[in-house]
Amino acid sequence: MGNPYFRFKQFTVWHDRCAMKVGTDGVLLGAWAGQGCPDAFPGTILDIGTGSGLIALMLAQRFPGAQVTGIDIDAAAAAQAAENFAASPWPQRLNSLHISIQDFLCRAEACQNRRFDLIVSNPPFYDTTLTSPDSQRTTARHTSTLPYSELMRCSASLLSDKGMLAIVIPAEYWKPIFHEASANGLTLRHLTKVHSTPSSGIRRLLISFGKGEGPTGSDEVLLTGSDGNRSEWHRGLTGDFYLK
């Protein structure tokens, strides 16, 4: 059994009660989402499928003025995220809710004008593979619990006018993501193509979308160099978080 917690420079993430443990994808998204945002923006952040609360905690560290909400349909994960938030340096700016994104959207609409400047998600992506006998892991990994169409519909409704949606996905799932984003009025703002090693193909994509038209950018990066160590890009991106 793996370590029940993962220690970062400014906070610790316990993940023993979560289906999805602290991993590279979540750390990359937490360090990448919202890059280049102006001062005092984003003021409000939503983490869909927060799990242990890793990404929400990273964003609370990066954006000192932001109020961060993490939601998850798994009760154990939402409870563990709440505990991680309470033990962090920013408990007053972090909130964990056990709720689906659809129900959260209904609640937000009832409150009127509840919008977010930055929405992030490390979404489930398996759609045709066999489900796991572990129901908690199946919920976290399979699109039956959060179809791309629902992720994009709800995110588009919850974004502020200048807000951004940032996600991380395996590279092979780009077509349905881009299709659903376009269908919901979201357009590409930035695309980072990530190679795991110098000899690997593109393994994952970091993608940000916004409402309507806007400037776009793209880059292609490497996670691990030929020496087996983190690349310069990877070290620069995550240097404020990893202990080593």
PyMOL commands that set and color helices and strands:
alter all, ss='L'
color gray80, all
select helices_A, chain A and resi 24-32+54-62+75-86+91-93+101-111+135-141+148-158+171-183+232-238
alter helices_A, ss='H'
color red, helices_A
select strands_A, chain A and resi 5-7+12-14+44-48+67-72+94-98+116-121+159-170+186-195+202-211+217-222
alter strands_A, ss='S'
color yellow, strands_A
deselect
rebuild
show_as cartoon
